[in-house]
Amino acid sequence: MDRRIRRFRQTKIVATLGPATSTEAQIEALFEAGADVFRLNFSHGSQDDHAGRMDSIRRLEQRGDRPICVLADLQGPKLRIGTFADGTIALTNGQRFRLDLDPAPGDQARVGLPHPAVFSALTPGAELLLDDGKVRLRILDCGPDQADTEVISGSKLSDRKGVNVPSAVLALSPLTDKDRSDLRFALDLGVDWVALSFVQRPEDVAEARRLIGGRAALMSKLEKPAAIDHLAEIIDLSEGIMVARGDLGVEMPAEDVPVLQKRIVRLARLAGKPVIVATQMLESMVSAPTPTRAEASDVATAIYDGTDAVMLSAETATGAYPCEAVSMMDRIARRIEHDDQYRTIMDARHPDPDHTPADAITAAAHQVAHTLGAAAIVTYTTSGSTTLRATRERPDVPILSLTSRLETARRLALSFGVHAEHTADVSSFSEMVDKACRIAREDGLARSGQRLVITAGVPFGTPGNTNVLRVAWVE
């Protein structure tokens, strides 16, 4: 694999690995098709499965000499009903139906729901959604171990279908015993990001950060209405955000989800935090070689919103056309980013810089690069903060991020426009300029005669200390 492989787009692509993409050859094919980040979904597969995929990714990284980002997505607490004596029942609108803690197989009148926290949170008049909202129940009466409901809509219900409680905050940690085991395992594997499911409160994020202990960056998945009530605090406590539209679309009115998507992406960008838009983006490509036009427009909308990354789930994990799905997403992103309207939108939404030298220099670097027609912005960074400031500006040129920390380079590979390189630290201005020009030329980001805008912190190697801006010619 050529280390000089270059993406001709700024928006990143996250590809989920699964049964359809578990071999080293399949993972390499996804990367060459355009995947920038690989997602290990701990809702499916064994720890050994994920370890094998991680080994393949790191060998691919070594062959290509390019940092590759890996995201571990924890399952979170899955609320499910029990089983039925006959496997399936038929429901009629208006009928009474009971949920309780009894583990005995259910029938036409009742079924077990082995989650006391759900009963504790219910109130008369609230709604329960089963099977991704296909069945809707209204609570008539409830207690600590049962709930009598009325069927509002739905016709069939089968074993172990999921349960959503949109109107309540449940007294559940987002980390189950399985999640804690998976988290320890993922951190030992050396994943770069951990995605936390079922976030409801800022306290959930704080608990996960304590367990992670800085060994990976934390991404909060926004899929519960309760999380939206604490959106600013959750963004503040997280290193990144995922707009998990699947569950969010079940628990909230469908017409609210596009509005929330735009709001979340905007606030994450203002905070300088990477944001992923996820779920059902090219869903029809699980079984078809091309997407619907509506799906292509959905991906385009997320890119116009300014997201850092768009994500493929079943399309690459279990689909029949995983590489085609990545290639299609790459083509859509490249087309949108070359639309004049896209650049107008990005330029109209620049966040105001903080009143710090680092933010002032970063904002100036974007303006200088645009005015001079520079080939790229180069950031020297240790912690990644210099590069994250640059990507918040959504510049129209690539950001070449040079760092002496491999874990920083891998994490930054998720961020908008960042071409991350792991390289030894520099000790002087002349070395800084020479290295920036050489790597930009070798990686195909600049040609001889073009200019680079370089930002760094002096003394070199001091985290969060951006205080230098330099314009250099590539020879």
N, C-alpha and C positions, 0 to 999 in steps of 0.2 A: 504493500500500500504506500502510495506517495505521500510523504509528510507534508508536501506543499498543497494538498487538497484544500480547496478554497470554496467557501459558500458565497454565492453571489446574492445573498440576502442578509438582512439584519435579524429578522425574527427566527427564533430557534424552534427545532422540532424535537419533541419528546416521544420516543417509541417504547411501548410496553413489550417486554419479552414474555414468551409463554411457549406452549407446546409447538406452535408453528415456527418459532424463531429461537430455538435453544442451542443449535449447533454453532460452532465457531464460524463456519462458512456463512450461515444465515445471518449471524450478528454482523459480520463484516459487510455482507451485502446491504444490510440496513444502513450501516454507517456510510457506505459509498453512495447509497441512494439519497442521503441527506440527513439522517438522524444525528442529532447533536448530543442528546441525553438519552440514557437507557433507564427505564423504570422497571424495578423489581417489585411486582405486586404480591405482597405477602398474604393477600386474601386467597391466593391460589398457589398450589405447588408446595413442595417441601423445602426445608432449609437446605438440604443437599442439592435440590434443583437450582436454587438461587446461587449457591456457592459455585456450582459448575458454570453458570452464566457469568458470574463475576470473574472467574478465572479467565474465561474466554475474552471478556472485555479488556482485562488488564494485559493479556498477551497481544491483543489487537493494538492497544495503546503503545506498547513497547515497539511493535513492528513499525508503526506509523510515526513514532516519536511525537505524538500529539496528545495532550491531556483530554481525557474523555470523562464526562460527568455521569455519575450513577445516583439515581434516586430510589431509596427504599420507601415504599408506600405501605404503612401499617394498616391492618384490617380494621381495627377499632371494634367496639361492641356491636354485634349484629343482633338485632331484635327479631326473633322469629317465633311463629306459633308452633305448636306441636304437630302431631300426626293425626290422621283420621283412620277409623277402623277400615274403611273402604278406599282409602287413599285420596278421594275427592268427594266433595259434596256440592249440591246445587243450591244456590241461594235465591230468594225472591225479594224484591224490594218491599220494605215495610215489615218483614218478618223479624221476630226477636231472636237474638243470638247472644250467647254468653261466652265470655272469656274468663278463665280461672287458672289457679295454680295446680290443678289436678293433672298429673302426668298421664292419666289414662287416655287411650285413643279417643278422639272426638267423634261427633256425629252431627246430625242435622241441626241440633240445638246448641251445641257447645264445642269448645276446643281449648286445650291448654295453652297458656301463655306464661312460660317460666321466667318471668322478669318482674319481681315484686316492685322494682323502682317505677315501672310503668303504672301500676295500680296506684301507687302513692301519689303520682303526679296528675291523675285524671280528675276531672270535675264533670258533673252533669252538663250536657250540651256540647262538650268537646267532641272532636272527631278523631277517629283512628283510621289510618290508611293501611291496607294490606295488599301484598303483591304489587308493589310499586304504584299504588293508587288505583289499581283495577277494582278493588273492593273498598267501599267507604262505609264506615259504621259511625253512628252517633251515640254517645253515651247517655243512657237514660238514668242509670243508678250505678253507683260504684262503691267499693270498699277496699280494704287493704289486701284482699285476696281474690277479688272477682269484680267483673263489670258486666252489667246487663246493657245490651246495645240494640239499636234498630238498624237494619240494613238500608242504607240510603241508595246505594248502587252497587252493581256487581252481580255476576251470575254463577261463577264457579270459584271454588277455593280448594287448594290441595295442600299436601304435606309441606311443613316447614317454610311457608312463604314469609317474606319479610314484613315487618311492622314499622310504620312511621307514626310518630306522635308530634304533629306540627305545632300544636298550641301549647306545649309544655317544655320546661327545662327539666331534664331528668337527672336524678341524683346518681349519675354514673360517671366514673372516670373514663376519659377517652382511651385509657390504656388498660386492656384486659391482661390476664396472666399470659395469654398467648402473645399479646403485643409486647409485653415486657421481655419475654424470651426472644421474640423476633428482633426486638430493638438491640438487645445485647449481641445477638448473632450478627446483625447487620453492621453494627459499629465495629465488631471484630473483623468483619470482612473488609472494612475500610470504605464504606459508602460515603458519598459526599454530601448528600441531602437526605433528611428523613421527613416524610410527609405524615402529618398527624391527622387521623380521621376523627370525625364526630366531635370537633371542637365546638363547645357551647359558650365558654367563659374564658376570660383572660387567665384565670387560675389553671385551666387545662393546659395552656401553653407554658405557663411557668413550671408546672410539674414536669412536662416533657423536657424542657430546657435543663432542668436540674439533673434528670437522668442521663441526658446526652452529654452534659459536661463539656461542651465545646468540641467534641470529637467529630461532629458533623453539623451542617447548617440545618435549621428547623424550618419546615414549610407547613403552615397551617392550612388545612383544607376547609373551605367555607361551603358547607352543605346543610347546615341547620339554621333555621330562622333565628334562633336564639343568638347565634354568633353575629348576625347582622346588627343586633342591638348593641353589641360591644365592638363594632368593627374597628374603630380607631385604636382602641387599646390592644386588640389582637394583632393588628398590623404592626404596632409599635414594638410588641414583644417578639415578633417573628422575624426570621431572616428572609422569608419569602412567603408567598400566598398562592394558593390554587383555588380557582373558581370551579368547584366540583358541581357542575350543573345538573348531573343526574339526580342525586338525592335532593338538591335544592329545588329542582323542578317538580319533584313529587310533593314536597312539603309546602311549597308556596304556589300561588296562582301562576300559571305559565306566562302570563303577560308581564309579570313582575321580573322574571329572570333576565331578559335583555337589559332592562334598566339597571338592575343590580350589577350585571356584568360590567357595564360601562363605569358605574360608580366605583366598583372595587378596583378595576384596572387603573382608573384615574388616581385613586387615593394611594395605591401601592406605588405608582410611579412618583407621585409627589413625595412619598417617604423614601424613595430610592431603594425600594425592595423589589426583587424580581417577582413577576406574576405569571402564572400559567393559566390559560383557559382550556378546560378539559371536558370530556365526556361527549360521546356520540357525534363527533365532528365530521367523520366520514363513514358513518355507521353502515351504510349500504355496501361499502367496499369489503365488509366481512365476507360477502359471498359474490360480489360483482366487481369486475375489473375497472369500473368507472363510478364516480359518485353521482348523486343527483345534483341538479343545478342548485337546489336549496342548500344542500350541504356545502357546496363550493362557496355560496354566498355567506354561509355561517362562518366558515373559516376566514373569509375576507373581512367580515365584520369585526372579528376579534383582532385582526391585524390593523384595520383602520382605527380600532380603539387604542392601539399602542401597546398591546401585550408583549411581554418578553418572549413567550413561547406558546405554542399550541401543541396539544397532546393527542396521541393515538392510543387507544386502549385495546379493545378486542380486534380492531383492524389489523394490528401487528402481532398480537398475542396468540390469537386463535384463527385469524382470518385466512382465506385462501389466496389473498393478494397482498401480503405485507409490504414488499418492496414497492409495488405499484402505489400503495396508499401513501408511503413516505414520499415517493416521487411526485405524486399529485399534490401533496401538501407543499412541497418545495416549489412546484410550478405556480401554485396559487400565490404563495408568499412573494415570489419574485415578481409576478405580474402586478400585484397590488402595490408593492414598494416602488415600482416604476411609474405609478400613476401620479400625475401632478397633484391631484386632490389629496393623495396620501401625505405628500410632503407639506402641503398647506395645513393639513390637520395637525401634523406633528409640530410644526413651527408655531402654531397658534396656542399650543398647550404647554409651553415651557414653564416649569415650576420656577417660582422666584428663588434665587439662591439665598442660602443662609448668610448672615452677616459675618462670614469667616474668610480668611485669606484663601483657604482651600476651595470653597465654593466659588469665590470670585475668579480664581484662576481657571477653574474648570469651565465656568460659563464663558470666560474669555477665550479659552481654547476652542470651544465650539464655534464661536463667532469668527475667530481668526482662520480656522480651517475652512469655513464657508467662504469668507471673503477672498482668501488666497487660492481657493480651489485645491487645497491640499489633498494628497492621496489617502491619508489616514491620520488619526490621532493616536499617539503612543502614550501609554501610561506605565510608569514604573510604580509597582505597588508591592507591599508586603502582606497586609491584611486583606486587600481587595477594596478598601474604601475609596481610594483614588479612582479606580476603574468604575465603581458603582456610581460615583458622582458624575463621571463622564457619560455613562449610559443613560442616566436620568434625563440628560438633555436630548436624547434621541437624535444624535447627529446623522447627517446624510452620508458619512464616510465610515469605514470600519474603525473599530477601536482595537489597536494592537496592545494587549495587556502583557507586560513582561514582569515576571515575579520569580523570586528565588524559592518560593514555597510551592511544591507540587500540589498540595491540597487546596491552596488558593486558586491556582490555575484551573483545577478541575471544577471547583464550585462556580467560578466565573464563566465557564463554558455554557452555563444556562442563560446568561444575561444577554439582553438585546445588543446585537452588533459587536460582541466581544470575540476577538480572535486571540485566545489565551496561549501563551508560551511559557514553559518552565525553563528558566535560564539562570546562570549564576549571577549574583548581585554585582553591581558596579561600584567603583570607588572614586570615579572622577567624572567631570562633565564631558571630557573628550571621549572617554570610554562609553559613557551613556549614549552620546550621539552616534558614535560609530556602530555600536551594537544595534541601536534602533534602526538605523538605515540598512544594515546588513540583513537583519531578520525580516524587515519589511520587504526587501527586495527578494530574498530567498523564498518567502512565503507567498509571493505573488500579489502583495498588497500595494506595492509601489514599484515604479520603474525609474531608471536613471533619469535625472533631470526634474523629477517631481519633488514636491515638498512634504515634509512631515511636521505636525505640531506635537511637541513632546511636553508632557507634564511629569513632574517628579517631586519628591520631598528631599530636602537637604537638612541635616546629614542623611545620606543614603541609608536605607534599611530601617528608618524610623517610621513605624506605622502611623497612619492618619496625619501626615505632616506635609501635604501638598503645598509647595510654596515656590515652585519654579515653572516657568513656561519658556520653551525654546522652539524656534522655527529652524529646521535643518533641511538642506538639499540632499537628495539621494544621488550618489555618484555612480 
